[in-house]
């Protein structure tokens, strides 16, 4: 469960495909989102300027007005690995950051919480779930129904294809291609697309595992912890996560091992492994 409960900042705009690169370039040029000229420089309205700044932060591309190492790694004009996000692995990477970092609280609650309890849901069900989790965490004063309702709408726009699109703009949300959330045929509810989703890139899964290891501060991580924080983030079922861990154990045997002894499933890291090296393994071979 997130430590803080934040459900606003996006100005009701989902993250558009080119916004992160556009925002990153803006920051690299030393420009300020609060400057009135930002509207002209970014070529969007005032509310969209605030939204771009928000998405840069919650995806972990910028921190305190400066690019993070991952922002530079992906978007730098000289040697950025996927400046225009043409590779599905980049979308998986951004999706995991959004869920795991918890800067946009709803995404962790949605993928790692609600999904554990149900596969099908409606907007009101998500709203009720967030309200209950806010109460459980003693953060009920931070729960505003209208704000959370708007946040839910933006999340669904980020991931789900519209049933009745009004224009091509409805298809421009950054994470739709992951196909993680679908609307049912009646258009009255949604479901986690566990069976038909795109396959997560193994190096991105390992990146996620390393992020979890850093958070846990331990070289041994139980399977349940991995599934709750990484597997569910990628809408993976238990057996898919086990298969992924076995695959990674085979390919990165110098660094980690997966074991299932007496019903105790866990991963043990036996040597230090850098996130950047893992991502290099993928991008240097595929781009």
C-alpha positions as CSV (number, residue, x, y, z in Angstrom):
1,X,0.0,0.0,0.0
2,X,1.3,3.5,-0.8
3,X,2.8,5.5,2.0
4,X,1.1,8.6,0.8
5,X,-2.2,9.1,-0.9
6,X,-2.1,11.5,-3.9
7,X,-4.8,11.5,-6.5
8,X,-4.3,14.8,-8.3
9,X,-1.9,16.8,-10.5
10,X,-2.6,15.5,-13.9
11,X,-5.3,18.1,-14.6
12,X,-7.6,15.3,-15.9
13,X,-5.3,14.6,-18.8
14,X,-3.9,11.1,-19.5
15,X,-0.2,11.0,-20.5
16,X,0.0,11.5,-24.3
17,X,2.6,9.5,-26.3
18,X,5.1,12.4,-26.9
19,X,4.7,14.3,-23.7
20,X,7.5,12.7,-21.7
21,X,10.1,13.4,-24.4
22,X,8.7,16.9,-25.0
23,X,8.8,17.6,-21.2
24,X,12.3,16.1,-20.8
25,X,13.7,18.3,-23.6
26,X,12.1,21.3,-21.9
27,X,13.8,20.5,-18.6
28,X,17.1,19.8,-20.3
29,X,17.0,23.3,-21.8
30,X,16.8,24.7,-18.4
31,X,13.3,26.0,-18.8
32,X,10.7,26.4,-16.0
33,X,7.2,25.0,-16.1
34,X,6.0,28.0,-14.0
35,X,7.2,30.5,-16.6
36,X,4.3,32.0,-18.7
37,X,6.3,31.2,-21.8
38,X,6.0,27.4,-21.1
39,X,2.7,27.4,-22.9
40,X,4.4,28.6,-26.0
41,X,7.6,26.5,-25.6
42,X,5.6,23.3,-25.1
43,X,2.9,24.1,-27.6
44,X,0.1,23.1,-25.2
45,X,-2.5,24.9,-23.0
46,X,-1.7,26.0,-19.4
47,X,-3.3,23.0,-17.8
48,X,-1.4,20.6,-20.1
49,X,1.8,22.2,-19.0
50,X,1.1,21.3,-15.4
51,X,0.0,17.8,-16.6
52,X,3.3,17.2,-18.5
53,X,5.3,18.2,-15.4
54,X,3.2,15.8,-13.3
55,X,3.7,12.8,-15.6
56,X,7.4,13.4,-15.8
57,X,7.6,13.2,-12.0
58,X,5.3,10.2,-11.4
59,X,7.0,8.1,-14.2
60,X,10.3,8.8,-12.5
61,X,11.7,10.8,-15.5
62,X,12.4,14.0,-13.5
63,X,12.9,14.7,-9.8
64,X,12.9,18.2,-8.4
65,X,13.0,19.8,-11.8
66,X,16.0,17.7,-13.0
67,X,16.1,14.6,-15.1
68,X,16.7,11.3,-13.3
69,X,19.3,8.8,-14.6
70,X,16.5,6.9,-16.3
71,X,15.1,10.0,-18.0
72,X,18.6,10.6,-19.4
73,X,19.0,7.0,-20.3
74,X,15.9,6.9,-22.4
75,X,15.5,10.4,-23.8
76,X,18.9,12.1,-24.1
77,X,19.3,13.3,-27.7
78,X,22.9,12.0,-28.0
79,X,22.6,8.5,-26.7
80,X,19.1,8.0,-25.4
81,X,18.1,4.4,-25.9
82,X,14.5,5.0,-27.0
83,X,13.9,8.7,-27.4
84,X,10.5,8.3,-29.1
85,X,9.3,5.2,-27.2
86,X,9.1,3.0,-30.2
87,X,9.9,-0.2,-28.3
88,X,7.3,-2.0,-26.2
89,X,10.0,-2.6,-23.5
90,X,10.1,1.1,-22.8
91,X,6.4,1.2,-22.2
92,X,6.7,-1.7,-19.8
93,X,9.5,0.1,-18.0
94,X,7.5,3.3,-17.7
95,X,4.4,1.4,-16.6
96,X,6.4,-0.4,-13.8
97,X,7.9,2.9,-12.6
98,X,4.4,4.5,-12.4
99,X,3.0,1.6,-10.4
100,X,6.1,0.9,-8.2
101,X,7.2,4.5,-7.3
102,X,3.8,5.3,-5.8
103,X,4.0,9.0,-6.7
104,X,0.6,8.5,-8.3
105,X,-1.0,6.5,-5.6
106,X,-4.0,5.1,-7.5
107,X,-1.8,3.0,-9.9
108,X,-0.2,0.9,-7.1
109,X,-3.6,0.5,-5.4
110,X,-5.2,-0.5,-8.7
111,X,-2.7,-3.0,-10.0
112,X,-1.2,-4.4,-6.8
113,X,-4.3,-4.2,-4.6
114,X,-7.6,-4.3,-6.4
115,X,-6.3,-6.8,-9.0
116,X,-5.6,-9.2,-6.1
117,X,-9.2,-9.1,-5.1
118,X,-11.1,-9.1,-8.4
119,X,-10.5,-9.5,-12.2
120,X,-13.6,-7.5,-13.3
121,X,-14.6,-4.1,-12.0
122,X,-16.5,-0.9,-12.5
123,X,-15.5,2.6,-11.7
124,X,-17.6,2.7,-8.5
125,X,-15.9,-0.5,-7.3
126,X,-12.5,1.1,-7.8
127,X,-13.7,4.2,-5.9
128,X,-15.0,2.1,-3.0
129,X,-11.7,0.1,-2.9
130,X,-9.6,3.3,-2.7
131,X,-11.9,4.7,0.0
132,X,-11.5,1.6,2.1
133,X,-7.7,1.6,1.7
134,X,-7.6,5.2,2.7
135,X,-9.5,4.5,5.9
136,X,-7.3,1.4,6.6
137,X,-4.2,3.6,6.3
138,X,-5.7,6.4,8.5
139,X,-5.6,8.7,5.5
140,X,-9.3,9.2,5.1
141,X,-8.9,13.0,5.3
142,X,-6.9,12.8,2.0
143,X,-9.8,11.0,0.2
144,X,-11.9,13.4,-1.9
145,X,-14.5,11.5,-3.9
146,X,-14.6,13.9,-6.8
147,X,-10.8,14.0,-7.1
148,X,-10.4,10.2,-6.9
149,X,-13.2,9.7,-9.4
150,X,-11.4,11.9,-11.9
151,X,-8.1,10.0,-11.2
152,X,-9.9,6.7,-12.0
153,X,-11.1,8.1,-15.3
154,X,-7.6,9.2,-16.2
155,X,-6.1,5.8,-15.3
156,X,-8.6,4.1,-17.5
157,X,-7.9,6.5,-20.4
158,X,-4.2,5.7,-19.9
159,X,-4.7,1.9,-20.3
160,X,-8.0,1.1,-22.0
161,X,-9.0,1.5,-25.6
162,X,-12.1,3.7,-25.9
163,X,-15.3,1.9,-26.9
164,X,-16.7,5.0,-28.7
165,X,-13.7,7.2,-29.7
166,X,-14.5,10.8,-30.6
167,X,-11.2,11.4,-32.5
168,X,-7.7,9.9,-33.0
169,X,-6.7,11.8,-29.9
170,X,-8.5,9.1,-27.9
171,X,-5.9,6.6,-29.0
172,X,-2.9,8.7,-28.1
173,X,-2.5,7.7,-24.5
174,X,1.0,6.4,-23.8
175,X,0.2,3.0,-22.2
176,X,-2.7,1.7,-24.3
177,X,-0.5,-0.6,-26.3
178,X,0.3,-2.7,-23.3
179,X,-3.3,-3.9,-23.4
180,X,-3.6,-4.4,-19.7
181,X,-7.1,-3.2,-19.1
182,X,-10.1,-3.7,-21.4
183,X,-13.7,-2.6,-21.4
184,X,-16.3,-5.3,-21.6
185,X,-18.5,-5.7,-24.6
186,X,-21.4,-3.9,-23.0
187,X,-19.1,-0.9,-22.3
188,X,-20.3,-0.8,-18.7
189,X,-17.3,-2.4,-16.9
190,X,-13.7,-3.3,-17.2
191,X,-11.4,-6.2,-16.6
192,X,-7.7,-6.8,-16.2
193,X,-6.5,-8.4,-19.4
194,X,-4.5,-11.1,-17.7
195,X,-4.6,-13.6,-20.6
196,X,-4.4,-11.4,-23.7
197,X,-1.8,-8.8,-22.6
198,X,1.5,-8.2,-24.3
199,X,4.4,-10.2,-22.9
200,X,6.6,-8.3,-20.5
201,X,10.3,-8.1,-21.5
202,X,12.4,-10.2,-19.2
203,X,15.1,-7.5,-18.7
204,X,12.4,-5.1,-17.6
205,X,11.1,-7.7,-15.2
206,X,14.6,-8.1,-13.8
207,X,14.9,-4.3,-13.6
208,X,11.7,-4.4,-11.5
209,X,13.1,-7.2,-9.3
210,X,16.2,-5.1,-8.7
211,X,14.1,-2.1,-7.7
212,X,12.2,-4.3,-5.3
213,X,15.5,-5.7,-3.9
214,X,16.7,-2.2,-3.2
215,X,13.4,-1.3,-1.5
216,X,13.4,-4.5,0.6
217,X,17.1,-4.1,1.6
218,X,17.6,-7.8,1.4
219,X,19.3,-10.2,-1.0
220,X,16.6,-12.8,-0.4
221,X,13.0,-12.0,-1.5
222,X,10.1,-14.3,-1.1
223,X,7.9,-15.3,-4.0
224,X,4.9,-13.7,-2.4
225,X,6.6,-10.4,-2.1
226,X,7.7,-10.6,-5.8
227,X,4.2,-11.5,-7.0
228,X,2.6,-8.8,-4.9
229,X,4.9,-6.0,-6.1
230,X,6.2,-7.1,-9.5
231,X,4.0,-9.9,-10.8
232,X,0.8,-8.0,-10.2
233,X,2.2,-4.8,-11.6
234,X,2.6,-6.6,-14.9
235,X,-0.7,-8.4,-14.6
236,X,1.1,-11.8,-14.4
237,X,-0.4,-14.9,-12.8
238,X,1.6,-16.9,-10.4
239,X,2.7,-19.5,-12.9
240,X,3.9,-16.8,-15.3
241,X,6.0,-15.2,-12.6
242,X,7.5,-18.5,-11.7
243,X,8.4,-19.2,-15.3
244,X,10.0,-15.7,-15.6
245,X,12.1,-16.3,-12.5
246,X,13.3,-19.6,-13.8
247,X,14.2,-18.0,-17.1
248,X,16.1,-15.2,-15.4
249,X,17.9,-17.7,-13.1
250,X,19.1,-19.5,-16.2
251,X,20.3,-16.4,-18.0
252,X,21.7,-14.5,-15.0
253,X,22.9,-17.4,-13.0
254,X,26.0,-15.5,-11.8
255,X,23.7,-13.0,-10.1
256,X,20.5,-14.7,-8.8
257,X,18.9,-18.0,-8.2
258,X,15.3,-19.1,-7.8
259,X,14.4,-22.0,-5.4
260,X,11.3,-23.8,-4.4
261,X,12.2,-26.0,-1.4
262,X,9.6,-27.5,0.9
263,X,7.0,-25.1,-0.5
264,X,9.1,-22.1,0.2
265,X,9.7,-20.1,-3.0
266,X,12.2,-17.4,-3.1
267,X,14.8,-15.5,-5.1
268,X,18.3,-15.0,-3.8
269,X,20.8,-12.5,-5.2
270,X,24.3,-13.9,-5.0
271,X,26.2,-11.0,-6.7
272,X,25.5,-7.3,-7.3
273,X,23.8,-6.5,-10.5
274,X,23.2,-2.9,-11.8
275,X,19.9,-1.9,-13.2
276,X,21.6,0.0,-16.0
277,X,23.5,-3.1,-17.1
278,X,20.3,-5.1,-17.3
279,X,18.6,-2.5,-19.4
280,X,21.8,-2.3,-21.6
281,X,21.5,-6.0,-22.2
282,X,18.1,-5.4,-23.8
283,X,18.5,-2.1,-25.6
284,X,22.0,-2.8,-27.0
285,X,20.7,-6.0,-28.5
286,X,17.4,-4.7,-29.8
287,X,17.7,-1.0,-30.8
